[in-house]
């Protein structure tokens, strides 16, 4: 009898679990588990989506030229060096598919985004995990972890799920110190929340070994549309476009993303609101004896005494109709990641954690 097996590495992939969205027996829950923009997309985006229904019978653009042009105008980058994908996850997958494989290694930090390991294994490469320093990317640990087999190094800056980030000087030192055969991938899914930060775009233009990824799922409120983009040296873009499906983004997704990136007023409002509400949340948690690192993203990583306390708090919050994210899978079992929601949600979750801590005394 024939045995049909998948490629090596595939069965080592644990199925990805997204943020929980429901609690049995409770209606009208507040979801703070997936780092979604509580204000959603702008009215301009909603109008673009409605107009797009008239083109549902048409195949979408294969080169995404209009969206790439808009990205170039708004972010000050060369549209010829931009690639668009189904979320930045697909760009990550393209990179592993194109540059990694059996006998090679893909390096990421211990608390790095889970898709790095998944995409590496899917490509047949070996994921290599290196430590962080107090939940912050450690450049020296990354450089020490590289070998002649290293092909890709992924760092999220700001990082998910910690919310921490490193400065440009450290990123430059990392890019300079990598082996010649290695690409540095700067995952900028949360870069839009950092005022004045370009996500590494200028570094991409200065070097041949740096790639940047970005997403429309966070600040722009388009998680349900699944649109992301990458910025890279032209030679890398040429490679990635050879593995990208020609119709990977729908007309509706392309229209929504273009309207979103052009509506800079809405983006600025969402960024400012997030900064203010994140401060309210982190300060309230600190007052209740729940510390968190300084976050530069749209979430706070709340730290508890141990796994038992974190699990108990999670269950209590669920009983109050509040869903946050357990991050034991990221080797942070004593933590809960809490998305910055709208103001009522932020104040409610902070109050409930205070009630939990008071009852636990």
C-alpha positions, 0 to 999 in steps of 0.5 A: 500500500502506498504511503503518501507523505508531505515534505519534511518539516510540514508535520512539525508545524503546529496549526496557527491559532488566531485570537479568540473571538467568542466566549461560550454563554456570553454575548456582546463580548469585547475582543481585545485578542487580535490587535485590530484597529477598534475604529475600523477603516476610514469612510473613504475605504468603505466607499471604495469597497462599495464601488468595487462591487461593479468590478467583481466579474473582472480579474484584478491587476496582476502588477498592483501598479495603482496600489504600489504607486499610492504606497510610493507616494505616501511612504516616499519609496520607489514603487518599482521596489514594492511587492504586494501580498495577502497580508505581510504573512504572504511576503514572509512566506515568499521570502522563505520559499525563495531564499530558504530550503532544505539544509538552510536556516531561518533565524528569529528571536524567542518571542518573535512572530509565529509565522517565521517558524511556520514559513521556514518549516513549510519551505523545508528550512530549519528555524533557529531561535535565539534569546532576547534580552528582557523581551527586547531583540538582542542584536549580539544574540542574533549575530552569534546565532548565525552560521554559514547555513543562515539565509534569513533573519526575521525581526519584528520592530516593534515586536509582537507580542512584546511591543518593544523595539530597537533603534536604527543604530542597532538595526544598522549594526545587525545588517552590517554584521550578518553573513554575506548570504543572509537577508535581514527582514524587518517586519514592520506590521506595527511600524505605523504606530511609531511616529516618524519611524519609516519601518526601515525603508531608508536602510533598504535603499542603502543596503542590498541585504535588507527587506521590509514588510508592512501590513494594512491589517493594523493601523488601517483597519483592514485585517479582513481584507488581507493586504500587505506589502514589502520593500526590498532591493530590486533584485529581491523583488524580481525573485519574489514576483516569480513565486507570487501568484498573478492574481493574489489580491482581489479588486476589492482588496486593492481598492480598499488598500489604495483608499486606506493608504491615501487617507493620511488624516484617518491614519494620523487620527488612529495613531494618535488615539492609540498612543493616548489610549495605550498610555491610559491602559498601561498606567492603569495596569501599573496602578493595579500591580500589573507591569508591562514593557514600554509598548510602541504598538497597539497592544500592551503585554501585561505581566503577572506573577506566574502562569497560574495568575495569568490563566486565572486572570484570563478566565476572569476577564472572559467571565466579564465578556473580555477576550485577551490573548494568552501568549504561552505559545510565544514562551510568555506563559505569565503574560496576557497580550491586550489590544488597545481598544476604544476608550470604553474597552480600555477602561473596562479591561483595566477596571476588571483586571483591578477587580481581579487583582483585588479579589486575589489578595 
